């Protein structure tokens, strides 16, 4: 493999890391409050509100059921409004974030549902407000599950970023198509696959480690 192709792969890797990293931060920042809302407004939540839960759950289901390629094309006007273009790594962050937010939201809701109801009832009996219960009970108790679920979301984003590259999003997906497929360079294709697999492995190992640390801290 030539020096130019190696440089191209390094640049593509950095672009992919940027897309995945930026969209992951946005997805977690917005998906976390969405998941908390879903839980507290549900039938087992501390602020039961059926209309709010139904609307939020419906929106989440639509987001999760829409294939990423279709979603990416469907929100092109929104992407252009946000970043001024529909091409490039900055533009790819928008659909990546939109696709991941509902996933993270549902992960957070599921993690909070696994918390022992007795812990929440004990906090309520001591006069804790809903905000205090969320901050001091729900989020700390649900953190290991939230981290594990968020790890899966980030791994999905690695795959989605490769898809984004096939239609102008940049990164390793773009390199795989332009060089590995269109120019019949199997070594480039193999290299992009190896790098993506390495990314997934690194994310999974980091997520497992953080989740284990959160479980250890919770026991202490």
C-alpha positions in Angstrom: 0.0 0.0 0.0 1.4 3.4 -1.0 2.1 6.3 1.3 -0.7 8.3 -0.2 -3.2 5.5 0.5 -1.9 5.2 4.0 -2.4 8.9 4.6 -5.8 8.6 3.1 -6.7 5.8 5.5 -5.4 7.8 8.5 -7.5 10.8 7.5 -10.5 8.6 7.0 -10.1 7.0 10.4 -9.8 10.5 12.0 -12.9 11.6 10.1 -14.8 8.5 11.3 -13.7 9.0 14.9 -14.9 12.6 14.7 -18.3 11.6 13.3 -18.9 8.9 15.8 -17.5 10.9 18.7 -19.6 14.0 18.0 -22.8 12.2 17.3 -22.3 10.0 20.4 -22.0 13.0 22.6 -25.1 14.6 21.1 -27.1 11.4 21.3 -26.2 10.8 25.0 -26.8 14.4 25.9 -30.3 14.4 24.4 -31.1 10.7 24.8 -30.5 10.7 28.5 -33.2 13.2 29.4 -35.5 11.6 26.8 -35.1 8.2 28.5 -35.7 9.7 31.9 -38.8 11.4 30.6 -40.1 8.1 29.2 -39.5 6.3 32.5 -40.9 8.9 34.9 -44.0 9.5 32.7 -44.7 5.7 32.3 -47.1 3.7 34.4 -44.4 2.7 36.8 -42.7 6.1 36.9 -42.8 8.7 39.7 -44.5 11.3 37.6 -47.1 9.3 35.7 -48.4 11.1 32.6 -49.9 8.9 30.0 -50.2 11.5 27.2 -46.5 12.6 27.6 -45.4 9.0 27.6 -47.5 8.0 24.6 -46.2 10.9 22.5 -42.6 10.4 23.5 -42.8 6.7 23.0 -44.4 7.1 19.5 -41.6 9.5 18.4 -38.9 7.1 19.7 -40.5 4.2 17.9 -40.6 6.1 14.6 -36.9 7.0 15.0 -35.8 3.5 15.8 -37.9 1.8 13.0 -36.6 4.1 10.2 -33.7 2.5 8.3 -30.6 4.8 8.6 -30.1 5.3 4.9 -33.7 6.4 4.5 -33.5 8.6 7.5 -30.3 10.2 6.2 -31.9 11.1 2.9 -35.3 12.2 4.5 -33.7 14.8 6.8 -31.4 16.4 4.2 -33.3 19.7 4.4 -32.9 19.7 8.2 -29.2 18.8 7.8 -28.7 21.7 5.5 -30.5 24.0 7.9 -28.3 22.9 10.8 -24.8 22.9 9.2 -25.4 24.6 5.8 -24.6 21.5 3.7 -25.6 17.9 3.2 -22.1 16.7 2.2 -19.1 16.0 4.5 -18.4 14.8 8.0 -20.2 17.7 9.7 -23.3 17.0 7.7 -23.1 13.3 8.6 -23.1 14.1 12.3 -26.7 15.3 12.1 -28.4 12.1 10.8 -26.1 10.0 13.0 -27.2 11.9 16.1 -30.9 11.8 15.0 -30.7 8.0 14.5 -28.9 7.4 17.9 -31.0 9.7 20.2 -34.1 7.4 20.2 -31.9 4.3 20.7 -30.2 5.9 23.7 -33.6 7.1 25.1 -35.0 3.6 25.0 -31.8 2.2 26.6 -32.0 4.7 29.5 -35.7 3.9 30.0 -35.0 0.1 30.1 -32.1 0.6 32.5 -34.3 2.6 34.9 -37.1 0.1 34.8 -34.7 -2.5 36.2 -34.1 -0.6 39.4 -35.7 -2.1 42.5 -38.9 -0.3 43.2 -38.1 -0.6 46.9 -35.2 1.8 46.5 -37.4 4.4 44.9 -40.1 4.0 47.5 -37.6 4.4 50.3 -36.5 7.7 48.8 -40.1 8.9 48.5 -40.8 7.9 52.1 -37.9 10.2 53.2 -39.5 13.1 51.4 -37.2 13.3 48.4 -38.5 15.4 45.5 -38.8 13.9 42.0 -35.7 15.8 40.9 -33.8 14.5 43.9 -34.9 10.9 43.2 -33.8 11.3 39.5 -30.4 12.7 40.5 -29.6 10.7 43.6 -31.4 7.4 43.0 -32.4 6.7 39.4 -29.3 7.8 37.5 -26.7 6.3 40.0 -28.6 3.0 40.2 -29.2 2.8 36.5 -25.7 4.0 35.4 -24.2 0.5 34.7 -27.1 -0.4 32.4 -27.0 3.0 30.8 -23.3 2.7 30.1 -23.7 -0.8 28.6 -26.6 0.4 26.4 -24.8 3.5 25.3 -21.8 1.3 24.3 -24.1 -0.5 21.9 -25.3 2.8 20.5 -21.8 3.9 19.8 -21.0 0.6 18.1 -24.1 1.1 15.9 -22.8 4.6 15.1 -19.6 3.1 13.8 -21.5 1.1 11.3 -23.8 4.0 10.5 -20.8 6.2 9.8 -19.6 3.8 7.2 -23.1 4.0 5.6 -23.0 7.7 5.7 -19.7 7.6 3.8 -21.3 5.8 0.9 -23.4 8.9 0.0 -20.9 11.7 0.6 -20.5 11.6 4.4 -16.7 11.0 4.3 -14.7 8.8 6.5 -13.8 5.2 6.0 -17.1 4.3 4.3 -16.3 6.8 1.6 -12.8 5.4 1.1 -14.1 1.9 1.0 -16.5 2.8 -1.8 -14.3 5.1 -3.9 -11.1 3.0 -3.7 -12.0 -0.5 -2.5 -15.1 -0.9 -4.7 -15.0 1.6 -7.6 -11.3 1.3 -8.2 -11.1 -2.4 -7.5 -8.5 -2.1 -4.6 -9.3 -5.0 -2.3 -6.4 -4.1 0.0 -8.0 -0.8 0.8 -11.4 -2.5 1.4 -9.8 -5.0 3.8 -7.9 -2.2 5.6 -11.1 -0.2 6.2 -12.9 -3.3 7.5 -10.0 -4.1 9.9 -10.0 -0.5 11.2 -13.7 -0.5 11.8 -13.5 -3.9 13.6 -10.7 -2.5 15.8 -12.9 0.6 16.6 -15.8 -1.6 17.6 -13.5 -3.8 19.8 -12.0 -0.7 21.5 -15.5 0.8 22.2 -16.8 -2.5 23.6 -13.8 -3.0 25.9 -14.0 0.6 27.1 -17.8 0.3 27.7 -17.4 -3.0 29.6 -14.7 -1.5 31.8 -16.7 1.6 32.6 -19.8 -0.4 33.3 -17.9 -2.7 35.7 -16.5 0.4 37.4 -20.0 1.8 37.8 -21.3 -1.4 39.3 -18.3 -1.5 41.7 -19.0 2.1 42.8 -22.7 1.4 43.3 -22.0 -1.5 45.6 -19.6 0.6 47.6 
